[in-house]
C-alpha cells in the first residue's frame, strides 16, 4: 500500500449537514453502517480540514497515549530530586 493518502472522491454536504462516504472508501477503510466516527478538526492553520476516525481506533490511540504519559511521568519523577518534588 502506498504511503500517500488515497483520494476517494467528493462528498457533498446535504441540507441536514450529512455527507455520504463514497462506497470505495467505506470498503477500503472497513466502515460499516452503524459505525461511530470521531470527527476532528485540523491543526492550527488547517482548521477547515477534518479527520474521520473510527471510535474504536481512537480509543486504542487514547489508551496507548495514556500509557506513554504514565511512563513519562514515572521517568520524570525518578529524575527529579526529592526536595524538588515538594516544591522546595
Protein Blocks (a to p, Z undefined) as FASTA:
>chain_A
ZZbdcdebjcdddfkopacddfklmmmnopaehiacddddddehilmpccdddfklmmmm
mmmmmmmmmmmmmmmmmmpcfklmnoZZ
